[in-house]
Every structure is written in structure tokens, then in C-alpha cells.
Amino acid sequence: MRHWLTGSLAVLATLAFVASPSVSQPAEEKPMVDQRPSHVRHLNERMVMPKYGTKAAWEARAAWLREHIRVGCGLVPEPERTPLKGEVFGKIERDGYSIEKAYIESRPGFYVCGNLFRPLGKKGPFPAVACPHGHWGEGRFGHKPEPEGSVPARCITLARMGCVVFSYDMVGYNDSKAQIGHSVASTRNELWGISLMGLQTWNSVRVLDWLQSLPDVDPNKIAVTGCSGGGTQTFMIMAIDPRVKVAAPVNMISCTMQGGCECENAPLLRIETNNMEIGALMAPRPLILCSVSGDWTKETPNVEYPAIRSVYELYDAADRVTNVHLTGPHGYPKPHREAVYNFFRKWLMGIQDDKPFTEPPFQVEKKEDLLVWQGRELPKDAKKRDTLEAHMIAEARRQRDELLPKKPEDRKRFEETLGVAYRHAILAELPKAEQVMGEKLSDSVPDDAPVLPLTLGRKGKGDVIHAFLYRPPEPKADAPAVVLVHPDGSNALLNPIGGEPVGMLAALLDAGHLVLTIDAYLTGESAKLRAVRDEAMKGKRFFSAYNRTDLVERVQDILTALAWLKGRKDVKDAALVGVGQAGAWCLFAAPFTPEGTRVVADLAQVSSDEHTRWQTDLFTPCLLKAGGFATAVALAAPRPLLLHDVAADLDAAPFRAAYGAAGAPKALRIQNQECDAKAIANWLQR
């Protein structure tokens, strides 16, 4: 094919350096630099609440956000709601209330411990209040001089008012510390949707289950309040669980600080969202926002409160949200507690009384008298961190195997569980053709050149993909255009000495295919931007809570390239072909492609969900919890799919079953050996 490449190789040589921002450019060239590596979102970045013009627009967004939060917390598919096996004991009676030790089993062998405060001398059933605590050293026993505040004070007072109150441990605090510390972070855990925030959020879900089961609780009157890290737990559970009827997150929802602890930063959680939007998910249920001048909530009266109130206004429910702002430091001070008491009296208890309720004097018990495991053995089945993680991974594998479609009627449940989790783990989309920009790198190269150097990108997204469009010497009408992806970028598809196409690229061109090769995110020429990204990441924690991973950015680049190629007037059909490690990237893109798109994916001998590549180029949070390869294949069905270089010990039975359930068993081809380039070209033309 040298005859049609005459002159084109020289063009490639002169333009190959354009991706590098450090090299000066001739005037006719159009250098574009990908903005993604230089902008790393982080917890201390100033956030903006989007504006929603209609209730319908907000509710569509709210449904997506609730799904996204649940997926990020590892709650899709939802863990099994096993028996709680709650036990309440050690009753202490005081003036107008009692205190008891209590624990429940949120997962088999994993216990939520705390203290249950109940009214005395009143007739139930009573409203219930869940009280998560923040990062004070004493946890649920935190009792500091004002204005820092007291956890027991609000529990005692709420019980005296006529509420059943459960004050429970953060993971790794007080009684919980006997099982596990306040960290579970690891790359492997992220893949399986295991996080500290996920554990705590599920604990809160099970706390609500338990409170509703108590005979002296009105199950339709549940509230939650907590401060700081307890405020985060409050807005997380109120966001996803409609059983929370009234909420009071104290000194936490902020436009400038999203939460500084691992337990406040589930992977995926704040990609393209923030705590203001999450807080607005409470609408139209009653919500009180407490803030102070001396911490990150100092702007609440002018920023966060109006932003959240704007959503309440869509429901004509602005009277159900309020803000109480104080001058002072971070904490849950008495004036805030009293504001919450009065808000709860009105909206939770239905007391219409204009006389303000004030907090009476209270007695704080000794910590030793309230600890659940004080002088008591942990249950024999109590798990430590390693056995808890092993249990959660085993459950995720079992759910995956149960939910993958085997019959046509299985597909709906699969889409609503693993399918939802997958689409939130792989946060990518096929853009419309008009949303994608394509520009030649040099005006000196004619549009019909055998090789056309390009940059591609989505409008308003700041992404730049360097690409080459290759025209075949003898086009064939039945040969679909192809997006061809190599893990080392476009130049890896060329002879390093002569620069002519070799291997897969040569075979596709010889077979008459129009071929678009790309440097997917941080590969090929764009690999030079790794240093930019690494510098931008310095000092910024919880990367995957705020940013897409390399894998997701590469999947997006593949889809962007496909959208551009399919949008060309001279292209009728387009296919995806991934070489080597890029084969899996194309497989993960397959479910987002148009129906009928042919996809060729080299699985490069990835043998199981324990393979090391899952923690490198195949890493993105919750992907294995969502089903990994098996879910990608099932979502890709019934598109024609060729999987090759498949490890002999990789269980491909679910792949075949999924295609059978989609009514297209013949559309799937699986080959253990690496497929010959010419054979792939032939398959694309069937």
C-alpha cells in the first residue's frame, strides 16, 4: 500500500508532535491540549449548584442522583436485608427518659452499636430520631463545653420531648472499634464497591429498618440529625431513603468543602455533583440547615440555603426549608440544638406551639455504663475487616451470578440492578454527532488525503483526542468504517522504521475499511500529559470520588470518536476494534454504542476478577460490583461481538447465556486464541 501513502508519511512525521504543549508550532498548525489532566476536582474546590427551571427537570436529575449515590456506596445491587437480631439491654431510668444499650446486625457478623433513649411517662407510639455522630474523639459520647456541643444533650432532650432516639457509632468508633477501624480504603475494595461511607450509609438504612420495627415507634415519623461527619451521614441517608420525613444536617453542607474524611467520600460520589445537590434531594420534605460563621458553612445564608431552597420552590414548599445561622466555631451548640428541637416539634411531632422550646438541664452518664461491649463478649460470628470484606465480595459475586440474564424475562431485572450499577461505574455516553468537533491539525493537508491528522472533542467538555483518519486504497461498500484503538496510541499501529501501517491497521485498510485511529486518554502522544495530571493531583485526596478514572476517560474517547465517525456523510456503519489491552476498553464502550455496532475486543488473557489489570488500566470504582466483563457483554447483546484471546479459565458461559437471553446467540463469537487481523477484517464484513 506504499503507492497511496506517498507523501502522507511525511505529513505524519511533521505533525506527530502537535499534541505536546511544550513545542512551538508553525503558524498553520492548530495545536489543542486536553484540559482533563490539568483539572482535578477535589473536596475543597468551590462548587456550584445547577439551576433547575422545572420540577420535571429536577426530578429527572434527582432520580439519577439517587441511583448514583447508591451505586457509589456499593448499594446496587442492594445487600441482602438479613435479620437484624437486635438486642436492647441495661436499662437506666432518669427524669422523663430512659437509656439502654442496643445493637443490631446490619450485615451478617457486622454490628451497629449505640444507645436507645426512650420517653418515660408518655404514651406511644412515638416519632423516632436517628442520631449519627461526627468526628469527635468520644464519638456518640461527645460532650464538650459550649459552643462545641453535646451529643447526649440532644438525645436526652429529644427523648424527653417524646421521641425514641438511637445514637449509634460511626464505623471504627467506640463499640464498633472492636471489629474494625475507621478505614477500609484499597483499590480492590473500590472495585467491589466497598467503602467506609458505604458501610455507614448501609448501617443507617438498617437503623431505620430497626427503628420502624420497634413497637413504641410510629414507623411513619422518622427523623435524622447529626453534625459535621454526622451531618454527612444525615444528608446521605435522607437523600436515598424516603422514610426520613424530617432532617437536620448541622454545619456540613457547603459549597467550599465536601467532607475531609474517607467516610465522607465514597468513590464516584461527587463526579459532576456536590453536597448542595445531594442536600436538595430532601425536597419537599422538611429540612433545617444549621450553619456558623467559623467553618465551611459560613456562606450558607447566601449560597447553599438559597440554592437548596430553589428546589423546594419548585414544589411550592419553600416554607419547609429553613436556615439557622450563628456566629461561632464548628459544632452543634445549644442554640442550634434548640432550633432543631422546635423544627422537629412542628414538622415531626405536629405540635403547633408558638412558644419556643428550650433545652432543660441534663445529666451525662459515664461512658463505661453505656458501652455495649463493656464486660461482654462480642458475638462469636463478629467479623473483622478481612472477613467482612471477604463476605461482601462473595455476596457481590453471588448477586452477579444470580442477576445476569439467562432467559429473556431476566433482562428487565438485570437492567435495573447490574445494568444501573454498570452505567454509573462507567460514566460515559455516546454524544450526538453535532456535539463532537473535529478539526484538521494542519490546513496544508487536503480533506481527501490518504491520512488526515485530526483532533476530536466534545463541545464544552475540554477534551481533546488526537486521531488519524486513514482512507483505504480501494474502499468497499460493505466494509464498515472502524474506530481502531491501540493501548499505546495511533503510532503503535505503524512500522516504527518506515511509518507505514502494519498489523491490524494494514489488514483493515487492505480490506477496504475507512479507519479512524485515536490516542485514547493518556496514551500515545497524550501520554506526555501524565506529568501534568500527576502534578494536578498533588495534595488532593479521594481522586475517584470527584473524577473519572483513566479507564472511563478512555471509554468516553472511544465513544466520542465513534460518534464523530458515524456523523460523517461518507459513513453508513461504524465498528469498534480494540487491540491488546484496548480490547477491554472497547468492550466496556460496547453497551453505549448504537444498536447493530460490531465490536471486536481482545481480552488479552484476563482470566478472572482477581487479575492484576483490574487494579491498573481496568480500574474504576464499583466495576466488579457491577459485574465486570459479564455485565458489559450482557448489556452489549444483541450487538455483534467478537471476543478473542480469551483466557481458557475465564467463565464465558454467562456471556453465551446473555446472548441467548437477548435472542441473538449467533451474534457472539468467542475465541481463546488471538484472532488473525485478516480474520477480524472478514468478520466485520459479514
C-alpha positions, 0 to 999 in steps of 0.5 A: 500500500506504499503507492497511496501513502506517498507523501502522507508519511511525511505529513505524519512525521511533521505533525506527530508532535502537535499534541505536546504543549511544550513545542512551538508550532508553525503558524498553520498548525492548530495545536489543542491540549486536553484540559482533563489532566490539568483539572482535578476536582477535589473536596475543597474546590468551590462548587456550584449548584445547577439551576433547575427551571422545572420540577420535571427537570429536577426530578429527572436529575434527582432520580439519577442522583439517587441511583448514583449515590447508591451505586457509589456506596456499593448499594446496587445491587442492594445487600441482602436485608438479613435479620437484624437480631437486635438486642436492647439491654441495661436499662437506666431510668432518669427524669422523663427518659430512659437509656439502654444499650442496643445493637443490631446486625446490619450485615451478617457478623457486622454490628451497629452499636449505640444507645436507645433513649426512650420517653418515660411517662408518655404514651406511644407510639412515638416519632423516632430520631436517628442520631449519627455522630461526627468526628469527635474523639468520644464519638456518640459520647461527645460532650464538650463545653459550649459552643462545641456541643453535646451529643447526649444533650440532644438525645436526652432532650429529644427523648424527653420531648417524646421521641425514641432516639438511637445514637449509634457509632460511626464505623471504627468508633467506640463499640464498633472499634472492636471489629474494625477501624475507621478505614477500609480504603484499597483499590480492590475494595473500590472495585467491589464497591466497598467503602467506609461511607458505604458501610455507614450509609448501609448501617443507617438504612438498617437503623431505620429498618430497626427503628420502624420495627420497634413497637413504641415507634410510629414507623411513619415519623422518622427523623435524622440529625447529626453534625459535621461527619454526622451531618454527612451521614444525615444528608446521605441517608435522607437523600436515598431513603424516603422514610426520613420525613424530617432532617437536620444536617448541622454545619456540613453542607457547603459549597467550599468543602465536601467532607475531609474524611474517607467516610465522607467520600465514597468513590464516584460520589461527587463526579459532576455533583456536590453536597448542595445537590445531594442536600436538595434531594430532601425536597419537599420534605422538611429540612433545617440547615444549621450553619456558623460563621467559623467553618465551611458553612459560613456562606450558607445564608447566601449560597447553599440555603438559597440554592437548596431552597430553589428546589423546594420552590419548585414544589411550592414548599419553600416554607419547609426549608429553613436556615439557622445561622450563628456566629461561632466555631464548628459544632452543634451548640445549644442554640442550634440544638434548640432550633432543631428541637422546635423544627422537629416539634412542628414538622415531626411531632405536629405540635403547633406551639408558638412558644419556643422550646428550650433545652432543660438541664441534663445529666451525662452518664459515664461512658463505661455504663453505656458501652455495649461491649463493656464486660461482654463478649462480642458475638462469636460470628463478629467479623473483622475487616478481612472477613467482612470484606471477604463476605461482601465480595462473595455476596457481590459475586453471588448477586452477579451470578444470580442477576445476569440474564439467562432467559429473556424475562431476566433482562428487565431485572438485570437492567435495573440492578447490574445494568444501573450499577454498570452505567454509573461505574462507567460514566460515559455516553455516546454524544450526538454527532453535532456535539463532537468537533473535529478539526484538521491539525494542519490546513496544508493537508487536503480533506481527501488525503490518504491520512488526515491528522485530526483532533476530536472533542466534545463541545464544552467538555475540554477534551481533546483526542488526537486521531488519524483518519486513514482512507483505504486504497480501494474502499468497499461498500460493505466494509464498515468504517472502524474506530481502531484503538491501540493501548499505546496510541495511533503510532503503535499501529505503524512500522516504527522504521518506515511509518507505514501501517502494519498489523491490524491497521494494514489488514483493515485498510487492505480490506477496504475499511475507512479507519479512524485511529485515536490516542485514547486518554493518556496514551500515545502522544497524550501520554506526555500529559501524565506529568501534568495530571500527576502534578494536578493531583498533588495534595488532593485526596479521594481522586475517584470520588470527584473524577473519572478514572483513566479507564472511563476517560478512555471509554468516553474517547472511544465513544466520542470518536465513534460518534464523530465517525458515524456523523460523517456523510461518507459513513453508513456503519461504524465498528469498534476494534480494540487491540491488546489491552484496548480490547477491554476498553472497547468492550466496556464502550460496547453497551453505549454504542448504537444498536447493530455496532460490531465490536471486536475486543481482545481480552488479552488473557484476563482470566478472572476478577482477581487479575492484576489489570483490574487494579491498573488500566481496568480500574474504576470504582464499583466495576466488579460490583457491577459485574465486570466483563459479564455485565458489559457483554450482557448489556452489549447483546444483541450487538455483534461481538467478537471476543478473542484471546480469551483466557481458557479459565475465564467463565464465558458461559454467562456471556453465551447465556446473555446472548441467548437471553437477548435472542441473538446467540449467533451474534457472539463469537468467542475465541481463546486464541488471538484472532488473525487481523485478516480474520477480524477484517472478514468478520466485520464484513459479514 
